């Protein structure tokens, strides 16, 4: 291309001011209008302007923040009393449109396309106005350049290109503004979530500290009563022993005295003394010779047997139950030689039964997640309830064809994905013919390995009437048959554990998977014929 063309540039504000007195006047009017459309609180252009009953206008967010800090709400400008309950705030649409127009004018530099084209000057080669724009070479040209050097190029007028650019910039500005507001809302939501997490942690900490304090206080009271009881029994038993010893010592002294008299009598040969002696042996008549004197003991074992059994149960519960809630997954991991992926480790722990109504369930309930089944994934033989919390295996349904729908297995996934943190949910089945578990979204939907647990991307518990098994990577871990129809699933994504609990009068751990999860997990269920599976809230 020849050097006579000039690159297209928007005129700056300084060139507009130097151009004419009219430009100065327009700029002054723009500044004055901008001042009128500024919020008196934040001193910026209105954002969602709202007008008070007294006539003064403010940003809706600024005004709500101001009124929220006042005991008796009033206008920030004239102090006129205001009652939000009787006079709700609303967005002023006229002012909002005026603010958008001012922002548009500021964005375009306060100039017009026609003036911009005149300020571009003349073509250096042909001395003609640069009133055309080549979109291929992205430069301003004159009519002679268009005929000579840009004959096959897309050429438009400067005014048309200016208008097109202005529309694009306005659209981009509005899009950026929307994204900015959306980001600000997300930041506010995260701030609220952070505050909620702190409040929840504070409440949970206070609650558990109180529970432990109450438990410690009750144990101290029981301890004091047990010690007092043992001391009292010890004192009574020792008093009885002392009394018995005193009586026996008196008896022994009397017997010794009689024995001495007998020895003296036997040594003499006086018949009269021998005949009179039996009448003086009165001590032998006080008790039979074979009398057994009581041997007092402490005797606290039977009385404290219930206390001993209770303490042993509490110790066992703390050791196996409470500590199990915070036990980390084993650090050792197995690696597949072919793929290099970390293999899941299945653990079949000793069943431990916890009272389902006790405070032991509270850590699970705190992590409870409200779930719903995704109709776009449901097999055509599965029917979902309106609220999406119940699935039943009935006749074929007329579902639309979707790539994420299961075509081979009678399965359905939940809408919600679970990742970092702990998650707990419960599921009820009407009959023991189901698979419960979780899966990645990459699970096959129509192949032979699409059943949950029968592939590398899912984990499941098979519950049949006469058998129970844990499945992952098409490998089975046989478990004792279970009688439960309500199950609790606890996922600790960060620790890499998935626990299955049977819930009845007790909460019993059935099986635990240990794995390293690398993608978000979706709760899933396989439903047998005439079986109904329901997502339910903890009781």
Secondary structure, DSSP 4 states (H G I P E B T S, - for coil): --TT-EE--PPPHHHHHHH-HHHHHHHHHHHHHHHHTB-TTT-SB-SSEEE-TTS-EEEHHHHHHHHHT-SS-B-TTT--B--TTTS---B-HHHHHHHHHHHHHHHTTT--HHHHHHHT-B-TTT--B--EEETTTTEEE-HHHHHHT-TTS-EEEHHHHHHHHHHHHHHHHHHHHHHHHHHHHHHHHHHHHHHHHHHHHHHHHHHHHHHHHHHHHHHHHHHHHHHHHHHHHHHHHHHHHHHHHHHHHHHHHHHHHHHHHHHHHHH---HHHHHHHGGG--GGGSS-TTPPPP------TTTTHHHHHHHHHHHHIIIIIIHHHTPPPPS--EE-TTT-PEEPEEE-PPP-EEETTSGGGHHHHHTB----B-TTT--TTEEE-TTS-EEEE-S---PPP-TTS-SSSSEEEEEEEE-SSEEEEEEEESSSEEEEEEE-TT--SSSTT-STTSSTTEEEEEEETTEEEEEETTEEEEE-----SEEEEEEETTTTEEEEEEESSEEEEEEEEE----S-EEEEEEE-TT-EEEEE---
